[in-house]
Amino acid sequence: MKKRTLIAIIVPVAVIAALVLYSVLSGKEKEVLLETAVQYGEFEIAVMVTGELQAIRETEIKAPSSLRSRNLRIHRVKIQDLIPEGTVVDSGDWVATLDRSEADNTLKDILDNLEKQESEYMRTKLDTTMQLRQLRDDLINLEFAMEEAEITLEQSQFEPPATIRQAEIELQKAKRAYKQARKNYGLKVRQAEAQMREAEINLSRERRSRNEMEAVLAQFDIMAPASGMVIYKKDWNGQKRTAGSEINTWDLAVATLPDLSAMISMTYVNEVDISKIKERQPVNIGVDAFPEKHFTGEVIEVANIGQQLPNTDAKVFEVRIALNERDTILRPSMTTSNEIITEVLDSVLFVPLEAVHANDSVTFVYTRDGYKQIVVLGESNENHIIVEMGLKKGEKLYLSQPDDPDSFEYRGLELIQEIKKRKAEEEKKREEDRERMRNHRKRPQNFRGRPRGGQMKKPRG
């Protein structure tokens, strides 16, 4: 009985002791995790943006170029069927089929016009033949009339002078009528030739249209011009062309075959950060689909003109980043995380962003020795911020607010004036920028020579 009582006492005591020990150890661990030290050295300032992989070079898979022919009168055509995106094809493999509905209707119209022109050609040919035949008969009759007038004149040699004179006048009239009829006949021949030529041209045009349309219809099954991976073509609004999409005759691309050996990340930077972005700046690139993969790159192009993306209010600028490395896992349209290094500072003090706190007027940190140290801050990146005044290298800080913050006294009150001075300068600069923008909006715009909306500096968006 005593043994059971002793066990009943010892077990709860052991459990309580274990819990106390665990709480002490975990508290110490937590305390260690919440501390950091002021670091000194090189500091990278970066702009973080999301992008999308694209190939620098690509081969377009196009609908027949003869769709642009004026004779065919086809303005739009739909994609009836399209190979799945990402399919690897060889040269000559089937990629897409175009909808024949509008083309078939156009062909019917062309055949109707062709039949009409054939009838018109035959009618013109018969009319001109009959007309010229009649004119030739008239010429023969006039020639006979002229010969009769000559005979009459010869037989009137022994007649009175008035009769002779009348015979001479009749001969002259017959000759003049014959001569005029011959001229008219030449004009009628040329007129008939022109009418026949016009009928032949109209007939040839319709025959050519028929031949063109039949040749185009034979190409409505579109084949790959080269080997590669099929990527759907994007319209101006960013929508991909799929089965059911319409293509215009001025842009006949159905899909593309990108060159995966040279990739870029196409990204958009907001108007606040674009002034920091320059060509040839280094970039650290991550691919969301493969978090373990890391690549490097370089800014190769920055747009001079901003644009407004759909469903957004802010203006953005297109930035193109070339990847330095090649990898077979990279595919167009993959999402990338781009860290553009805009500036690298040497020999500066910096701390984690979590260690910095602020109230209405000052920024400060909690030091390990029990103070709220006021600090003057500089540039920051995604994780750290520069401390220009108030701390020393290696000084211990708390990463988060301690349990009893009111027990920490302020230190470095003399830095408050510097903080206020910098805030006033920043506010003055912002006001100057706002005033400059207001003046720019009031200034009359010269629309002559104005760039087209959304047009940017692109290798040739």
C-alpha positions in Angstrom: 0.0 0.0 0.0 2.9 2.3 0.9 4.6 1.4 -2.3 1.5 2.4 -4.4 1.2 5.7 -2.5 4.9 6.5 -3.1 4.4 5.8 -6.9 1.3 7.9 -7.0 3.3 10.8 -5.5 6.5 10.4 -7.5 4.9 10.1 -11.0 3.1 13.5 -10.9 6.2 15.2 -9.5 8.3 13.7 -12.4 5.7 14.9 -15.0 5.6 18.4 -13.5 9.4 18.5 -13.5 9.6 17.4 -17.1 7.1 20.1 -18.1 9.0 22.8 -16.3 12.3 21.6 -17.8 10.7 21.6 -21.3 9.3 25.1 -20.9 12.6 26.4 -19.7 14.5 24.8 -22.6 11.9 25.9 -25.2 12.0 29.4 -23.7 15.7 29.5 -24.1 15.4 28.2 -27.7 12.8 30.8 -28.4 15.0 33.5 -26.9 17.9 32.4 -29.1 15.7 32.4 -32.2 14.4 35.9 -31.6 17.9 37.4 -31.5 20.0 38.8 -34.3 23.1 40.8 -34.8 23.8 43.9 -36.8 25.6 42.8 -40.0 28.2 44.7 -41.9 29.3 44.2 -45.5 27.9 44.2 -49.0 24.2 45.0 -49.5 22.2 44.3 -52.6 19.1 46.5 -53.4 16.7 44.7 -55.7 13.3 44.9 -57.3 11.2 41.8 -57.1 8.9 41.1 -60.1 7.0 38.2 -61.6 7.6 37.3 -65.2 6.8 34.7 -67.8 9.3 32.7 -69.9 9.4 33.3 -73.6 11.7 32.2 -76.4 13.8 35.0 -78.0 13.4 33.4 -81.4 10.4 31.4 -82.8 9.1 30.1 -86.0 5.5 30.9 -86.7 3.1 28.3 -88.0 0.9 30.3 -90.3 -2.3 29.8 -92.3 -1.9 30.1 -96.1 -0.6 33.5 -97.1 -2.9 33.5 -100.1 -5.7 34.3 -97.7 -4.6 37.9 -98.1 -5.4 37.9 -101.8 -7.9 40.7 -102.7 -9.6 38.3 -105.1 -10.7 36.0 -102.3 -12.4 38.6 -100.2 -11.8 36.6 -96.9 -11.3 38.8 -93.9 -11.5 36.3 -91.0 -11.2 32.6 -90.6 -11.7 30.4 -87.6 -9.4 27.6 -86.3 -11.5 24.5 -86.4 -9.1 22.1 -84.7 -5.6 22.6 -83.1 -3.0 20.2 -81.8 -2.6 20.3 -77.9 -0.2 22.9 -76.7 3.2 21.5 -75.8 3.1 18.7 -78.4 6.5 18.0 -80.0 6.2 17.8 -83.8 8.4 17.1 -86.7 8.5 19.1 -89.9 5.5 18.3 -92.0 3.3 17.0 -89.1 -0.3 18.2 -88.8 -0.8 21.1 -86.5 -4.2 22.7 -87.2 -7.3 22.7 -89.5 -9.1 25.9 -90.5 -12.8 26.2 -90.7 -13.9 26.0 -94.3 -17.4 27.6 -93.9 -16.6 31.2 -95.1 -14.1 29.9 -97.7 -16.7 27.5 -99.1 -19.3 30.3 -99.3 -16.7 32.5 -101.0 -15.9 29.7 -103.5 -19.6 29.4 -104.3 -19.8 33.2 -105.0 -16.7 32.9 -107.2 -18.2 30.0 -109.2 -21.4 32.0 -109.7 -19.5 35.0 -110.9 -17.4 32.8 -113.1 -20.5 31.4 -114.8 -21.8 34.9 -115.2 -18.5 36.1 -116.8 -18.4 33.1 -119.1 -21.9 34.0 -120.4 -21.0 37.6 -120.7 -17.9 36.6 -122.7 -19.9 34.5 -125.1 -22.6 37.3 -125.5 -19.9 39.9 -126.2 -18.2 37.6 -128.7 -21.5 37.0 -130.6 -22.5 40.6 -130.5 -19.2 41.9 -131.9 -19.2 39.2 -134.5 -22.6 40.1 -135.8 -22.0 43.8 -135.6 -18.7 43.6 -137.6 -20.3 41.3 -140.1 -23.0 43.9 -140.7 -20.4 46.6 -141.1 -18.5 44.5 -143.7 -21.7 44.0 -145.7 -22.4 47.7 -145.6 -18.9 48.4 -146.9 -19.4 46.0 -149.8 -22.7 47.7 -150.6 -21.1 51.1 -150.5 -18.3 49.9 -152.8 -20.9 48.7 -155.3 -22.7 52.1 -155.0 -19.4 53.8 -155.8 -18.8 51.6 -158.9 -22.3 52.4 -160.1 -21.7 56.1 -159.7 -18.5 55.8 -161.7 -20.3 53.9 -164.5 -23.1 56.5 -164.5 -20.5 59.3 -164.9 -18.8 57.5 -167.8 -22.2 57.1 -169.6 -23.1 60.7 -169.2 -20.2 62.1 -171.3 -22.6 63.0 -174.1 -25.3 64.3 -171.9 -26.1 67.9 -171.1 -23.6 69.6 -168.7 -26.1 69.6 -165.8 -26.6 65.8 -166.1 -22.8 65.3 -166.1 -22.4 67.6 -163.1 -25.1 65.6 -161.2 -23.3 62.3 -162.0 -20.0 63.8 -160.7 -21.7 64.9 -157.5 -23.2 61.4 -157.0 -19.8 59.8 -157.5 -18.2 62.1 -154.9 -20.9 61.3 -152.4 -20.5 57.6 -153.0 -16.7 57.8 -152.5 -17.1 60.0 -149.4 -19.6 57.5 -147.9 -17.4 54.6 -148.6 -14.3 56.3 -147.1 -16.2 57.3 -144.0 -17.6 53.7 -143.7 -14.1 52.3 -143.8 -13.0 54.6 -141.0 -16.0 53.7 -138.9 -15.3 50.0 -139.5 -11.8 50.4 -138.2 -13.1 52.2 -135.1 -15.7 49.5 -134.6 -13.1 46.8 -134.9 -11.0 48.5 -132.2 -14.1 48.9 -130.0 -15.0 45.3 -130.4 -11.4 44.2 -129.5 -11.6 46.4 -126.4 -14.9 44.8 -125.4 -13.6 41.3 -126.0 -10.4 42.1 -124.0 -12.5 43.4 -121.1 -14.7 40.3 -121.2 -11.5 38.1 -121.3 -10.0 40.0 -118.3 -13.1 39.6 -116.2 -13.3 36.0 -117.1 -9.6 35.4 -116.4 -10.0 37.2 -113.0 -12.8 34.9 -112.0 -10.9 31.8 -113.2 -7.9 33.0 -111.2 -10.0 33.6 -108.1 -11.4 30.1 -108.5 -8.0 28.5 -108.8 -6.7 30.6 -105.9 -9.6 29.6 -103.7 -9.3 25.9 -104.6 -5.5 26.1 -103.8 -6.2 27.8 -100.5 -8.8 25.2 -99.5 -6.2 22.5 -100.2 -4.0 24.2 -97.6 -6.6 24.5 -94.8 -4.8 21.6 -93.1 -1.8 23.4 -91.7 1.5 21.5 -91.2 4.6 22.3 -89.1 7.3 24.1 -91.1 10.0 22.8 -88.8 10.5 20.5 -85.8 9.8 21.7 -82.2 7.3 22.2 -79.5 4.0 23.8 -80.4 3.1 26.8 -78.3 -0.2 28.7 -78.9 0.0 32.1 -80.4 -1.1 35.0 -78.2 -3.3 37.8 -79.5 -2.7 41.5 -78.7 -4.8 41.2 -75.6 -2.8 38.3 -74.2 -5.4 35.6 -75.0 -4.1 32.4 -76.6 -5.5 31.3 -80.0 -7.2 28.0 -79.6 -9.8 25.9 -81.5 -12.6 28.3 -82.2 -10.4 31.5 -82.3 -10.5 33.8 -85.3 -7.4 34.8 -87.1 -7.2 37.9 -89.3 -5.6 38.0 -92.7 -3.0 40.5 -91.5 -1.8 38.1 -88.7 -2.0 34.5 -90.0 0.0 32.8 -87.2 -1.9 29.9 -85.6 0.9 28.7 -83.3 4.6 29.0 -82.8 7.7 26.8 -82.6 9.9 28.5 -80.1 13.7 28.1 -80.0 14.2 26.8 -76.5 18.0 27.4 -76.6 17.6 31.1 -75.8 14.9 32.1 -73.3 13.9 35.4 -71.8 11.6 36.4 -68.9 9.0 38.9 -70.0 7.9 41.0 -67.0 6.2 44.3 -66.1 7.6 46.8 -63.6 5.3 49.4 -62.0 5.9 53.1 -62.6 7.3 53.6 -59.1 10.2 51.2 -59.6 10.9 51.6 -63.3 13.4 54.4 -62.7 15.6 52.0 -60.9 15.8 49.5 -63.8 18.6 49.8 -66.3 19.9 47.6 -69.1 22.7 45.1 -68.2 21.6 44.9 -64.5 22.1 41.4 -63.1 19.0 39.3 -62.2 18.5 36.3 -60.0 15.8 34.1 -61.5 13.6 31.4 -60.0 11.1 29.2 -61.7 7.9 28.6 -59.7 7.4 25.1 -61.1 10.9 24.1 -60.0 11.7 25.9 -56.7 15.0 24.0 -56.4 16.3 25.5 -59.7 18.0 28.9 -59.7 19.2 30.8 -62.8 21.0 34.1 -63.5 20.1 36.6 -66.1 20.5 40.2 -67.3 18.2 43.0 -68.2 18.4 43.4 -72.0 15.6 45.9 -72.7 13.4 48.4 -70.8 10.3 49.9 -72.4 10.3 53.7 -72.8 6.5 53.9 -72.8 4.2 52.6 -70.1 1.0 50.7 -70.7 -2.0 49.7 -68.7 -2.6 46.0 -68.3 -6.2 44.6 -68.3 -7.9 44.8 -64.9 -5.3 47.0 -63.4 -5.2 50.8 -62.7 -1.4 51.3 -62.4 0.8 51.9 -65.4 3.6 49.3 -66.0 6.6 49.1 -68.2 7.7 46.0 -70.1 11.2 44.7 -69.1 12.9 41.8 -70.9 15.4 39.7 -69.0 17.7 37.2 -70.8 18.6 34.0 -69.1 22.3 33.1 -69.0 21.8 29.4 -68.6 20.1 26.7 -70.6 18.0 23.9 -69.2 15.7 21.4 -70.9 13.1 21.7 -68.2 12.4 25.4 -69.2 9.2 25.9 -71.2 7.5 29.0 -72.6 4.8 30.5 -70.3 6.4 29.2 -67.1 6.1 31.8 -64.3 9.4 33.2 -63.0 10.4 35.2 -59.9 12.9 37.8 -60.9 15.1 39.6 -58.4 16.6 42.6 -60.4 19.8 43.8 -58.6 19.5 47.6 -59.0 22.4 48.6 -56.8 25.1 47.0 -54.7 26.5 49.0 -51.7 29.8 48.1 -50.0 30.6 48.3 -46.3 27.2 49.2 -44.8 25.4 48.1 -41.6 22.1 46.3 -42.1 19.5 44.4 -40.0 16.5 42.2 -40.8 13.3 44.1 -41.5 11.6 42.2 -38.6 13.9 43.9 -36.1 12.8 47.4 -37.0 9.8 49.0 -35.3 8.2 52.4 -35.6 5.8 54.7 -33.9 4.3 58.0 -35.1 7.7 59.9 -35.2 10.7 57.6 -34.9 12.0 54.2 -35.9 13.8 52.0 -33.4 15.1 48.6 -32.5 15.0 46.6 -29.2 18.6 46.0 -28.2 19.7 43.0 -26.2 21.0 45.3 -23.4 17.5 46.7 -22.7 17.1 49.8 -24.8 14.8 51.1 -27.6 17.6 52.3 -29.8 16.5 55.0 -32.3 17.9 54.4 -35.8 18.2 56.3 -39.1 17.4 53.9 -41.9 18.4 53.8 -45.6 17.6 51.6 -48.5 16.1 48.2 -48.1 15.6 45.0 -50.0 13.3 42.0 -49.6 14.7 40.9 -46.3 17.0 43.6 -44.8 17.3 47.3 -44.4 20.4 49.6 -44.1 21.0 51.3 -40.8 22.9 54.6 -41.4 23.0 55.9 -37.8 22.3 54.4 -34.4 23.9 51.0 -34.4 27.3 49.3 -34.5 28.5 46.1 -36.1 27.7 43.0 -34.2 25.3 44.7 -31.8 22.6 42.2 -30.5 19.0 43.0 -31.2 15.6 41.3 -30.7 13.9 40.2 -33.9 10.4 40.8 -32.5 8.9 42.9 -29.7 9.8 41.6 -26.3 7.2 40.7 -23.7 7.7 43.8 -21.6 8.5 46.6 -24.2 7.6 49.4 -21.7 10.6 48.5 -19.6 13.0 49.4 -22.5 14.2 53.0 -22.4 14.8 55.1 -25.5 18.4 55.7 -26.5 19.7 58.0 -29.3 17.1 60.7 -28.9 19.5 63.1 -30.7 18.7 61.2 -34.0 15.1 62.4 -33.9 16.0 65.7 -35.6 17.8 63.8 -38.4 14.7 61.6 -38.9 12.4 64.6 -39.1 14.7 66.4 -41.5 14.8 63.4 -43.9 11.0 63.0 -43.7 10.6 66.7 -44.6 13.0 66.4 -47.6 11.1 63.3 -48.8 7.8 65.0 -48.5 9.1 68.1 -50.4 10.4 65.8 -53.2 7.1 64.0 -53.4 5.3 67.4 -53.6 7.6 68.6 -56.4 7.0 65.3 -58.3 3.2 65.8 -57.9 3.5 69.4 -59.1 5.5 68.3 -62.1 2.9 65.8 -63.0 0.1 68.3 -62.7 2.0 70.7 -65.0 2.6 68.0 -67.5 -1.1 67.1 -67.7 -2.0 70.8 -68.2 0.5 71.1 -71.1 -1.1 71.0 -74.6 -0.5 67.7 -76.3 0.9 67.5 -79.8 -0.7 64.4 -81.3 1.3 64.6 -84.5 4.0 62.0 -84.4 2.6 60.5 -81.2 3.5 56.9 -80.6 0.7 54.4 -80.9 -0.8 53.2 -77.6 1.0 50.3 -76.0 3.9 50.5 -78.5 7.2 49.9 -76.7 10.8 49.3 -77.5 10.8 45.7 -78.5 13.0 43.3 -80.4 10.9 43.0 -82.7 6.0 42.8 -77.4 
